[in-house]
Amino acid sequence: DQVLAQCSRAQAAGGGEKMDETRFQAAKEVLTNEARQLVTASKLLVKSATDSATRQELPDNLASCLQLLHSLAELAANMTVHTTAPLQTRNLVLKVRDVACVFRETLASILDLDVQEGILLQRAEGLASVLATLLRSLRVFSP
């Protein structure tokens, strides 16, 4: 929500605090790569939660996902500082927030020992969907 407020301020000012297209594009590229890595990491997390053969990998897979989520949030904030297109950047920030929210729901299903595997898989599909939406938005974004 702080990053969204930052986007709103940038929109009112006509751009980020330190508008710099080169830095913005660099942050966007890294954000795209991190989002792709989160797709893979979240698949491994769900697999380790549903497959007893890989269950011992669950803590490492969770740590990897959390690190990538943290990175996505920081990169979104960096994009906001350097943006020349605050409204479009705000939409990307909202998509990053959607990823975090759906990840939290997926994680709650993983940690709930009573949850049915079908529900966990539905949550995982939802996470895959918001990640795909974020990646699609990043691909077509052009300030």
Phi and psi in radians as a Rosetta constraint file:
Dihedral C 1 N 2 CA 2 C 2 CIRCULARHARMONIC -1.141 0.35
Dihedral N 2 CA 2 C 2 N 3 CIRCULARHARMONIC -0.659 0.35
Dihedral C 2 N 3 CA 3 C 3 CIRCULARHARMONIC -1.220 0.35
Dihedral N 3 CA 3 C 3 N 4 CIRCULARHARMONIC -0.626 0.35
Dihedral C 3 N 4 CA 4 C 4 CIRCULARHARMONIC -1.108 0.35
Dihedral N 4 CA 4 C 4 N 5 CIRCULARHARMONIC -0.722 0.35
Dihedral C 4 N 5 CA 5 C 5 CIRCULARHARMONIC -1.108 0.35
Dihedral N 5 CA 5 C 5 N 6 CIRCULARHARMONIC -0.672 0.35
Dihedral C 5 N 6 CA 6 C 6 CIRCULARHARMONIC -1.088 0.35
Dihedral N 6 CA 6 C 6 N 7 CIRCULARHARMONIC -0.691 0.35
Dihedral C 6 N 7 CA 7 C 7 CIRCULARHARMONIC -1.130 0.35
Dihedral N 7 CA 7 C 7 N 8 CIRCULARHARMONIC -0.715 0.35
Dihedral C 7 N 8 CA 8 C 8 CIRCULARHARMONIC -1.093 0.35
Dihedral N 8 CA 8 C 8 N 9 CIRCULARHARMONIC -0.733 0.35
Dihedral C 8 N 9 CA 9 C 9 CIRCULARHARMONIC -1.127 0.35
Dihedral N 9 CA 9 C 9 N 10 CIRCULARHARMONIC -0.693 0.35
Dihedral C 9 N 10 CA 10 C 10 CIRCULARHARMONIC -1.136 0.35
Dihedral N 10 CA 10 C 10 N 11 CIRCULARHARMONIC -0.653 0.35
Dihedral C 10 N 11 CA 11 C 11 CIRCULARHARMONIC -1.137 0.35
Dihedral N 11 CA 11 C 11 N 12 CIRCULARHARMONIC -0.754 0.35
Dihedral C 11 N 12 CA 12 C 12 CIRCULARHARMONIC -1.117 0.35
Dihedral N 12 CA 12 C 12 N 13 CIRCULARHARMONIC -0.569 0.35
Dihedral C 12 N 13 CA 13 C 13 CIRCULARHARMONIC -1.524 0.35
Dihedral N 13 CA 13 C 13 N 14 CIRCULARHARMONIC -0.112 0.35
Dihedral C 13 N 14 CA 14 C 14 CIRCULARHARMONIC 1.494 0.35
Dihedral N 14 CA 14 C 14 N 15 CIRCULARHARMONIC 0.185 0.35
Dihedral C 14 N 15 CA 15 C 15 CIRCULARHARMONIC 2.790 0.35
Dihedral N 15 CA 15 C 15 N 16 CIRCULARHARMONIC 3.014 0.35
Dihedral C 15 N 16 CA 16 C 16 CIRCULARHARMONIC -1.167 0.35
Dihedral N 16 CA 16 C 16 N 17 CIRCULARHARMONIC 2.884 0.35
Dihedral C 16 N 17 CA 17 C 17 CIRCULARHARMONIC -0.967 0.35
Dihedral N 17 CA 17 C 17 N 18 CIRCULARHARMONIC -0.669 0.35
Dihedral C 17 N 18 CA 18 C 18 CIRCULARHARMONIC -2.241 0.35
Dihedral N 18 CA 18 C 18 N 19 CIRCULARHARMONIC 1.133 0.35
Dihedral C 18 N 19 CA 19 C 19 CIRCULARHARMONIC -0.914 0.35
Dihedral N 19 CA 19 C 19 N 20 CIRCULARHARMONIC 2.159 0.35
Dihedral C 19 N 20 CA 20 C 20 CIRCULARHARMONIC -2.739 0.35
Dihedral N 20 CA 20 C 20 N 21 CIRCULARHARMONIC 1.796 0.35
Dihedral C 20 N 21 CA 21 C 21 CIRCULARHARMONIC -1.068 0.35
Dihedral N 21 CA 21 C 21 N 22 CIRCULARHARMONIC -0.632 0.35
Dihedral C 21 N 22 CA 22 C 22 CIRCULARHARMONIC -1.127 0.35
Dihedral N 22 CA 22 C 22 N 23 CIRCULARHARMONIC -0.816 0.35
Dihedral C 22 N 23 CA 23 C 23 CIRCULARHARMONIC -1.178 0.35
Dihedral N 23 CA 23 C 23 N 24 CIRCULARHARMONIC -0.646 0.35
Dihedral C 23 N 24 CA 24 C 24 CIRCULARHARMONIC -1.055 0.35
Dihedral N 24 CA 24 C 24 N 25 CIRCULARHARMONIC -0.853 0.35
Dihedral C 24 N 25 CA 25 C 25 CIRCULARHARMONIC -1.117 0.35
Dihedral N 25 CA 25 C 25 N 26 CIRCULARHARMONIC -0.638 0.35
Dihedral C 25 N 26 CA 26 C 26 CIRCULARHARMONIC -1.106 0.35
Dihedral N 26 CA 26 C 26 N 27 CIRCULARHARMONIC -0.785 0.35
Dihedral C 26 N 27 CA 27 C 27 CIRCULARHARMONIC -1.113 0.35
Dihedral N 27 CA 27 C 27 N 28 CIRCULARHARMONIC -0.678 0.35
Dihedral C 27 N 28 CA 28 C 28 CIRCULARHARMONIC -1.108 0.35
Dihedral N 28 CA 28 C 28 N 29 CIRCULARHARMONIC -0.750 0.35
Dihedral C 28 N 29 CA 29 C 29 CIRCULARHARMONIC -1.112 0.35
Dihedral N 29 CA 29 C 29 N 30 CIRCULARHARMONIC -0.768 0.35
Dihedral C 29 N 30 CA 30 C 30 CIRCULARHARMONIC -1.153 0.35
Dihedral N 30 CA 30 C 30 N 31 CIRCULARHARMONIC -0.699 0.35
Dihedral C 30 N 31 CA 31 C 31 CIRCULARHARMONIC -1.042 0.35
Dihedral N 31 CA 31 C 31 N 32 CIRCULARHARMONIC -0.738 0.35
Dihedral C 31 N 32 CA 32 C 32 CIRCULARHARMONIC -1.075 0.35
Dihedral N 32 CA 32 C 32 N 33 CIRCULARHARMONIC -0.806 0.35
Dihedral C 32 N 33 CA 33 C 33 CIRCULARHARMONIC -1.113 0.35
Dihedral N 33 CA 33 C 33 N 34 CIRCULARHARMONIC -0.736 0.35
Dihedral C 33 N 34 CA 34 C 34 CIRCULARHARMONIC -1.139 0.35
Dihedral N 34 CA 34 C 34 N 35 CIRCULARHARMONIC -0.671 0.35
Dihedral C 34 N 35 CA 35 C 35 CIRCULARHARMONIC -1.126 0.35
Dihedral N 35 CA 35 C 35 N 36 CIRCULARHARMONIC -0.693 0.35
Dihedral C 35 N 36 CA 36 C 36 CIRCULARHARMONIC -1.108 0.35
Dihedral N 36 CA 36 C 36 N 37 CIRCULARHARMONIC -0.728 0.35
Dihedral C 36 N 37 CA 37 C 37 CIRCULARHARMONIC -1.123 0.35
Dihedral N 37 CA 37 C 37 N 38 CIRCULARHARMONIC -0.608 0.35
Dihedral C 37 N 38 CA 38 C 38 CIRCULARHARMONIC -1.175 0.35
Dihedral N 38 CA 38 C 38 N 39 CIRCULARHARMONIC -0.580 0.35
Dihedral C 38 N 39 CA 39 C 39 CIRCULARHARMONIC -1.001 0.35
Dihedral N 39 CA 39 C 39 N 40 CIRCULARHARMONIC -0.886 0.35
Dihedral C 39 N 40 CA 40 C 40 CIRCULARHARMONIC -1.138 0.35
Dihedral N 40 CA 40 C 40 N 41 CIRCULARHARMONIC -0.807 0.35
Dihedral C 40 N 41 CA 41 C 41 CIRCULARHARMONIC -1.097 0.35
Dihedral N 41 CA 41 C 41 N 42 CIRCULARHARMONIC -0.679 0.35
Dihedral C 41 N 42 CA 42 C 42 CIRCULARHARMONIC -1.223 0.35
Dihedral N 42 CA 42 C 42 N 43 CIRCULARHARMONIC -0.589 0.35
Dihedral C 42 N 43 CA 43 C 43 CIRCULARHARMONIC -1.092 0.35
Dihedral N 43 CA 43 C 43 N 44 CIRCULARHARMONIC -0.762 0.35
Dihedral C 43 N 44 CA 44 C 44 CIRCULARHARMONIC -1.130 0.35
Dihedral N 44 CA 44 C 44 N 45 CIRCULARHARMONIC -0.648 0.35
Dihedral C 44 N 45 CA 45 C 45 CIRCULARHARMONIC -1.090 0.35
Dihedral N 45 CA 45 C 45 N 46 CIRCULARHARMONIC -0.844 0.35
Dihedral C 45 N 46 CA 46 C 46 CIRCULARHARMONIC -1.131 0.35
Dihedral N 46 CA 46 C 46 N 47 CIRCULARHARMONIC -0.705 0.35
Dihedral C 46 N 47 CA 47 C 47 CIRCULARHARMONIC -1.069 0.35
Dihedral N 47 CA 47 C 47 N 48 CIRCULARHARMONIC -0.768 0.35
Dihedral C 47 N 48 CA 48 C 48 CIRCULARHARMONIC -1.200 0.35
Dihedral N 48 CA 48 C 48 N 49 CIRCULARHARMONIC -0.411 0.35
Dihedral C 48 N 49 CA 49 C 49 CIRCULARHARMONIC -1.403 0.35
Dihedral N 49 CA 49 C 49 N 50 CIRCULARHARMONIC -0.453 0.35
Dihedral C 49 N 50 CA 50 C 50 CIRCULARHARMONIC -1.864 0.35
Dihedral N 50 CA 50 C 50 N 51 CIRCULARHARMONIC -0.216 0.35
Dihedral C 50 N 51 CA 51 C 51 CIRCULARHARMONIC -2.008 0.35
Dihedral N 51 CA 51 C 51 N 52 CIRCULARHARMONIC 1.998 0.35
Dihedral C 51 N 52 CA 52 C 52 CIRCULARHARMONIC -1.070 0.35
Dihedral N 52 CA 52 C 52 N 53 CIRCULARHARMONIC -0.446 0.35
Dihedral C 52 N 53 CA 53 C 53 CIRCULARHARMONIC -1.205 0.35
Dihedral N 53 CA 53 C 53 N 54 CIRCULARHARMONIC -0.431 0.35
Dihedral C 53 N 54 CA 54 C 54 CIRCULARHARMONIC -2.029 0.35
Dihedral N 54 CA 54 C 54 N 55 CIRCULARHARMONIC 0.206 0.35
Dihedral C 54 N 55 CA 55 C 55 CIRCULARHARMONIC -1.010 0.35
Dihedral N 55 CA 55 C 55 N 56 CIRCULARHARMONIC -0.579 0.35
Dihedral C 55 N 56 CA 56 C 56 CIRCULARHARMONIC -1.141 0.35
Dihedral N 56 CA 56 C 56 N 57 CIRCULARHARMONIC -0.290 0.35
Dihedral C 56 N 57 CA 57 C 57 CIRCULARHARMONIC -1.497 0.35
Dihedral N 57 CA 57 C 57 N 58 CIRCULARHARMONIC -0.110 0.35
Dihedral C 57 N 58 CA 58 C 58 CIRCULARHARMONIC -0.953 0.35
Dihedral N 58 CA 58 C 58 N 59 CIRCULARHARMONIC -0.862 0.35
Dihedral C 58 N 59 CA 59 C 59 CIRCULARHARMONIC -1.046 0.35
Dihedral N 59 CA 59 C 59 N 60 CIRCULARHARMONIC -0.741 0.35
Dihedral C 59 N 60 CA 60 C 60 CIRCULARHARMONIC -1.162 0.35
Dihedral N 60 CA 60 C 60 N 61 CIRCULARHARMONIC -0.715 0.35
Dihedral C 60 N 61 CA 61 C 61 CIRCULARHARMONIC -1.154 0.35
Dihedral N 61 CA 61 C 61 N 62 CIRCULARHARMONIC -0.674 0.35
Dihedral C 61 N 62 CA 62 C 62 CIRCULARHARMONIC -1.124 0.35
Dihedral N 62 CA 62 C 62 N 63 CIRCULARHARMONIC -0.782 0.35
Dihedral C 62 N 63 CA 63 C 63 CIRCULARHARMONIC -1.054 0.35
Dihedral N 63 CA 63 C 63 N 64 CIRCULARHARMONIC -0.707 0.35
Dihedral C 63 N 64 CA 64 C 64 CIRCULARHARMONIC -1.098 0.35
Dihedral N 64 CA 64 C 64 N 65 CIRCULARHARMONIC -0.791 0.35
Dihedral C 64 N 65 CA 65 C 65 CIRCULARHARMONIC -1.092 0.35
Dihedral N 65 CA 65 C 65 N 66 CIRCULARHARMONIC -0.764 0.35
Dihedral C 65 N 66 CA 66 C 66 CIRCULARHARMONIC -1.123 0.35
Dihedral N 66 CA 66 C 66 N 67 CIRCULARHARMONIC -0.682 0.35
Dihedral C 66 N 67 CA 67 C 67 CIRCULARHARMONIC -1.120 0.35
Dihedral N 67 CA 67 C 67 N 68 CIRCULARHARMONIC -0.733 0.35
Dihedral C 67 N 68 CA 68 C 68 CIRCULARHARMONIC -1.168 0.35
Dihedral N 68 CA 68 C 68 N 69 CIRCULARHARMONIC -0.684 0.35
Dihedral C 68 N 69 CA 69 C 69 CIRCULARHARMONIC -1.089 0.35
Dihedral N 69 CA 69 C 69 N 70 CIRCULARHARMONIC -0.753 0.35
Dihedral C 69 N 70 CA 70 C 70 CIRCULARHARMONIC -1.049 0.35
Dihedral N 70 CA 70 C 70 N 71 CIRCULARHARMONIC -0.761 0.35
Dihedral C 70 N 71 CA 71 C 71 CIRCULARHARMONIC -1.102 0.35
Dihedral N 71 CA 71 C 71 N 72 CIRCULARHARMONIC -0.739 0.35
Dihedral C 71 N 72 CA 72 C 72 CIRCULARHARMONIC -1.016 0.35
Dihedral N 72 CA 72 C 72 N 73 CIRCULARHARMONIC -0.751 0.35
Dihedral C 72 N 73 CA 73 C 73 CIRCULARHARMONIC -1.131 0.35
Dihedral N 73 CA 73 C 73 N 74 CIRCULARHARMONIC -0.758 0.35
Dihedral C 73 N 74 CA 74 C 74 CIRCULARHARMONIC -1.132 0.35
Dihedral N 74 CA 74 C 74 N 75 CIRCULARHARMONIC -0.711 0.35
Dihedral C 74 N 75 CA 75 C 75 CIRCULARHARMONIC -1.168 0.35
Dihedral N 75 CA 75 C 75 N 76 CIRCULARHARMONIC -0.655 0.35
Dihedral C 75 N 76 CA 76 C 76 CIRCULARHARMONIC -1.098 0.35
Dihedral N 76 CA 76 C 76 N 77 CIRCULARHARMONIC -0.703 0.35
Dihedral C 76 N 77 CA 77 C 77 CIRCULARHARMONIC -1.117 0.35
Dihedral N 77 CA 77 C 77 N 78 CIRCULARHARMONIC -0.728 0.35
Dihedral C 77 N 78 CA 78 C 78 CIRCULARHARMONIC -1.088 0.35
Dihedral N 78 CA 78 C 78 N 79 CIRCULARHARMONIC -0.706 0.35
Dihedral C 78 N 79 CA 79 C 79 CIRCULARHARMONIC -1.072 0.35
Dihedral N 79 CA 79 C 79 N 80 CIRCULARHARMONIC -0.688 0.35
Dihedral C 79 N 80 CA 80 C 80 CIRCULARHARMONIC -1.121 0.35
Dihedral N 80 CA 80 C 80 N 81 CIRCULARHARMONIC -0.684 0.35
Dihedral C 80 N 81 CA 81 C 81 CIRCULARHARMONIC -1.130 0.35
Dihedral N 81 CA 81 C 81 N 82 CIRCULARHARMONIC -0.645 0.35
Dihedral C 81 N 82 CA 82 C 82 CIRCULARHARMONIC -1.781 0.35
Dihedral N 82 CA 82 C 82 N 83 CIRCULARHARMONIC 0.047 0.35
Dihedral C 82 N 83 CA 83 C 83 CIRCULARHARMONIC -1.203 0.35
Dihedral N 83 CA 83 C 83 N 84 CIRCULARHARMONIC 2.565 0.35
Dihedral C 83 N 84 CA 84 C 84 CIRCULARHARMONIC -1.899 0.35
Dihedral N 84 CA 84 C 84 N 85 CIRCULARHARMONIC -0.033 0.35
Dihedral C 84 N 85 CA 85 C 85 CIRCULARHARMONIC -2.311 0.35
Dihedral N 85 CA 85 C 85 N 86 CIRCULARHARMONIC 1.322 0.35
Dihedral C 85 N 86 CA 86 C 86 CIRCULARHARMONIC -1.048 0.35
Dihedral N 86 CA 86 C 86 N 87 CIRCULARHARMONIC -0.654 0.35
Dihedral C 86 N 87 CA 87 C 87 CIRCULARHARMONIC -1.165 0.35
Dihedral N 87 CA 87 C 87 N 88 CIRCULARHARMONIC -0.794 0.35
Dihedral C 87 N 88 CA 88 C 88 CIRCULARHARMONIC -1.124 0.35
Dihedral N 88 CA 88 C 88 N 89 CIRCULARHARMONIC -0.675 0.35
Dihedral C 88 N 89 CA 89 C 89 CIRCULARHARMONIC -1.134 0.35
Dihedral N 89 CA 89 C 89 N 90 CIRCULARHARMONIC -0.692 0.35
Dihedral C 89 N 90 CA 90 C 90 CIRCULARHARMONIC -1.023 0.35
Dihedral N 90 CA 90 C 90 N 91 CIRCULARHARMONIC -0.716 0.35
Dihedral C 90 N 91 CA 91 C 91 CIRCULARHARMONIC -1.106 0.35
Dihedral N 91 CA 91 C 91 N 92 CIRCULARHARMONIC -0.656 0.35
Dihedral C 91 N 92 CA 92 C 92 CIRCULARHARMONIC -1.149 0.35
Dihedral N 92 CA 92 C 92 N 93 CIRCULARHARMONIC -0.710 0.35
Dihedral C 92 N 93 CA 93 C 93 CIRCULARHARMONIC -1.065 0.35
Dihedral N 93 CA 93 C 93 N 94 CIRCULARHARMONIC -0.715 0.35
Dihedral C 93 N 94 CA 94 C 94 CIRCULARHARMONIC -1.095 0.35
Dihedral N 94 CA 94 C 94 N 95 CIRCULARHARMONIC -0.646 0.35
Dihedral C 94 N 95 CA 95 C 95 CIRCULARHARMONIC -1.211 0.35
Dihedral N 95 CA 95 C 95 N 96 CIRCULARHARMONIC -0.645 0.35
Dihedral C 95 N 96 CA 96 C 96 CIRCULARHARMONIC -1.118 0.35
Dihedral N 96 CA 96 C 96 N 97 CIRCULARHARMONIC -0.713 0.35
Dihedral C 96 N 97 CA 97 C 97 CIRCULARHARMONIC -1.105 0.35
Dihedral N 97 CA 97 C 97 N 98 CIRCULARHARMONIC -0.697 0.35
Dihedral C 97 N 98 CA 98 C 98 CIRCULARHARMONIC -1.037 0.35
Dihedral N 98 CA 98 C 98 N 99 CIRCULARHARMONIC -0.744 0.35
Dihedral C 98 N 99 CA 99 C 99 CIRCULARHARMONIC -1.040 0.35
Dihedral N 99 CA 99 C 99 N 100 CIRCULARHARMONIC -0.797 0.35
Dihedral C 99 N 100 CA 100 C 100 CIRCULARHARMONIC -1.099 0.35
Dihedral N 100 CA 100 C 100 N 101 CIRCULARHARMONIC -0.728 0.35
Dihedral C 100 N 101 CA 101 C 101 CIRCULARHARMONIC -1.148 0.35
Dihedral N 101 CA 101 C 101 N 102 CIRCULARHARMONIC -0.780 0.35
Dihedral C 101 N 102 CA 102 C 102 CIRCULARHARMONIC -1.214 0.35
Dihedral N 102 CA 102 C 102 N 103 CIRCULARHARMONIC -0.600 0.35
Dihedral C 102 N 103 CA 103 C 103 CIRCULARHARMONIC -1.080 0.35
Dihedral N 103 CA 103 C 103 N 104 CIRCULARHARMONIC -0.752 0.35
Dihedral C 103 N 104 CA 104 C 104 CIRCULARHARMONIC -1.027 0.35
Dihedral N 104 CA 104 C 104 N 105 CIRCULARHARMONIC -0.732 0.35
Dihedral C 104 N 105 CA 105 C 105 CIRCULARHARMONIC -1.128 0.35
Dihedral N 105 CA 105 C 105 N 106 CIRCULARHARMONIC -0.715 0.35
Dihedral C 105 N 106 CA 106 C 106 CIRCULARHARMONIC -1.124 0.35
Dihedral N 106 CA 106 C 106 N 107 CIRCULARHARMONIC -0.762 0.35
Dihedral C 106 N 107 CA 107 C 107 CIRCULARHARMONIC -1.100 0.35
Dihedral N 107 CA 107 C 107 N 108 CIRCULARHARMONIC -0.702 0.35
Dihedral C 107 N 108 CA 108 C 108 CIRCULARHARMONIC -1.042 0.35
Dihedral N 108 CA 108 C 108 N 109 CIRCULARHARMONIC -0.673 0.35
Dihedral C 108 N 109 CA 109 C 109 CIRCULARHARMONIC -1.190 0.35
Dihedral N 109 CA 109 C 109 N 110 CIRCULARHARMONIC -0.635 0.35
Dihedral C 109 N 110 CA 110 C 110 CIRCULARHARMONIC -1.143 0.35
Dihedral N 110 CA 110 C 110 N 111 CIRCULARHARMONIC -0.724 0.35
Dihedral C 110 N 111 CA 111 C 111 CIRCULARHARMONIC -1.382 0.35
Dihedral N 111 CA 111 C 111 N 112 CIRCULARHARMONIC -0.311 0.35
Dihedral C 111 N 112 CA 112 C 112 CIRCULARHARMONIC -1.418 0.35
Dihedral N 112 CA 112 C 112 N 113 CIRCULARHARMONIC 1.864 0.35
Dihedral C 112 N 113 CA 113 C 113 CIRCULARHARMONIC -1.153 0.35
Dihedral N 113 CA 113 C 113 N 114 CIRCULARHARMONIC -0.351 0.35
Dihedral C 113 N 114 CA 114 C 114 CIRCULARHARMONIC -1.608 0.35
Dihedral N 114 CA 114 C 114 N 115 CIRCULARHARMONIC -0.083 0.35
Dihedral C 114 N 115 CA 115 C 115 CIRCULARHARMONIC -1.254 0.35
Dihedral N 115 CA 115 C 115 N 116 CIRCULARHARMONIC 2.489 0.35
Dihedral C 115 N 116 CA 116 C 116 CIRCULARHARMONIC -1.348 0.35
Dihedral N 116 CA 116 C 116 N 117 CIRCULARHARMONIC 2.564 0.35
Dihedral C 116 N 117 CA 117 C 117 CIRCULARHARMONIC -1.029 0.35
Dihedral N 117 CA 117 C 117 N 118 CIRCULARHARMONIC -0.608 0.35
Dihedral C 117 N 118 CA 118 C 118 CIRCULARHARMONIC -1.055 0.35
Dihedral N 118 CA 118 C 118 N 119 CIRCULARHARMONIC -0.678 0.35
Dihedral C 118 N 119 CA 119 C 119 CIRCULARHARMONIC -1.181 0.35
Dihedral N 119 CA 119 C 119 N 120 CIRCULARHARMONIC -0.739 0.35
Dihedral C 119 N 120 CA 120 C 120 CIRCULARHARMONIC -1.055 0.35
Dihedral N 120 CA 120 C 120 N 121 CIRCULARHARMONIC -0.746 0.35
Dihedral C 120 N 121 CA 121 C 121 CIRCULARHARMONIC -1.165 0.35
Dihedral N 121 CA 121 C 121 N 122 CIRCULARHARMONIC -0.602 0.35
Dihedral C 121 N 122 CA 122 C 122 CIRCULARHARMONIC -1.108 0.35
Dihedral N 122 CA 122 C 122 N 123 CIRCULARHARMONIC -0.756 0.35
Dihedral C 122 N 123 CA 123 C 123 CIRCULARHARMONIC -1.088 0.35
Dihedral N 123 CA 123 C 123 N 124 CIRCULARHARMONIC -0.729 0.35
Dihedral C 123 N 124 CA 124 C 124 CIRCULARHARMONIC -1.102 0.35
Dihedral N 124 CA 124 C 124 N 125 CIRCULARHARMONIC -0.670 0.35
Dihedral C 124 N 125 CA 125 C 125 CIRCULARHARMONIC -1.128 0.35
Dihedral N 125 CA 125 C 125 N 126 CIRCULARHARMONIC -0.677 0.35
Dihedral C 125 N 126 CA 126 C 126 CIRCULARHARMONIC -1.103 0.35
Dihedral N 126 CA 126 C 126 N 127 CIRCULARHARMONIC -0.707 0.35
Dihedral C 126 N 127 CA 127 C 127 CIRCULARHARMONIC -1.130 0.35
Dihedral N 127 CA 127 C 127 N 128 CIRCULARHARMONIC -0.759 0.35
Dihedral C 127 N 128 CA 128 C 128 CIRCULARHARMONIC -1.056 0.35
Dihedral N 128 CA 128 C 128 N 129 CIRCULARHARMONIC -0.661 0.35
Dihedral C 128 N 129 CA 129 C 129 CIRCULARHARMONIC -1.158 0.35
Dihedral N 129 CA 129 C 129 N 130 CIRCULARHARMONIC -0.806 0.35
Dihedral C 129 N 130 CA 130 C 130 CIRCULARHARMONIC -1.223 0.35
Dihedral N 130 CA 130 C 130 N 131 CIRCULARHARMONIC -0.557 0.35
Dihedral C 130 N 131 CA 131 C 131 CIRCULARHARMONIC -1.160 0.35
Dihedral N 131 CA 131 C 131 N 132 CIRCULARHARMONIC -0.718 0.35
Dihedral C 131 N 132 CA 132 C 132 CIRCULARHARMONIC -1.110 0.35
Dihedral N 132 CA 132 C 132 N 133 CIRCULARHARMONIC -0.683 0.35
Dihedral C 132 N 133 CA 133 C 133 CIRCULARHARMONIC -1.113 0.35
Dihedral N 133 CA 133 C 133 N 134 CIRCULARHARMONIC -0.756 0.35
Dihedral C 133 N 134 CA 134 C 134 CIRCULARHARMONIC -1.068 0.35
Dihedral N 134 CA 134 C 134 N 135 CIRCULARHARMONIC -0.832 0.35
Dihedral C 134 N 135 CA 135 C 135 CIRCULARHARMONIC -1.089 0.35
Dihedral N 135 CA 135 C 135 N 136 CIRCULARHARMONIC -0.701 0.35
Dihedral C 135 N 136 CA 136 C 136 CIRCULARHARMONIC -1.104 0.35
Dihedral N 136 CA 136 C 136 N 137 CIRCULARHARMONIC -0.751 0.35
Dihedral C 136 N 137 CA 137 C 137 CIRCULARHARMONIC -1.118 0.35
Dihedral N 137 CA 137 C 137 N 138 CIRCULARHARMONIC -0.703 0.35
Dihedral C 137 N 138 CA 138 C 138 CIRCULARHARMONIC -1.125 0.35
Dihedral N 138 CA 138 C 138 N 139 CIRCULARHARMONIC -0.660 0.35
Dihedral C 138 N 139 CA 139 C 139 CIRCULARHARMONIC -1.163 0.35
Dihedral N 139 CA 139 C 139 N 140 CIRCULARHARMONIC -0.672 0.35
Dihedral C 139 N 140 CA 140 C 140 CIRCULARHARMONIC -1.618 0.35
Dihedral N 140 CA 140 C 140 N 141 CIRCULARHARMONIC -0.106 0.35
Dihedral C 140 N 141 CA 141 C 141 CIRCULARHARMONIC -1.184 0.35
Dihedral N 141 CA 141 C 141 N 142 CIRCULARHARMONIC 2.181 0.35
Dihedral C 141 N 142 CA 142 C 142 CIRCULARHARMONIC -2.590 0.35
Dihedral N 142 CA 142 C 142 N 143 CIRCULARHARMONIC 1.913 0.35
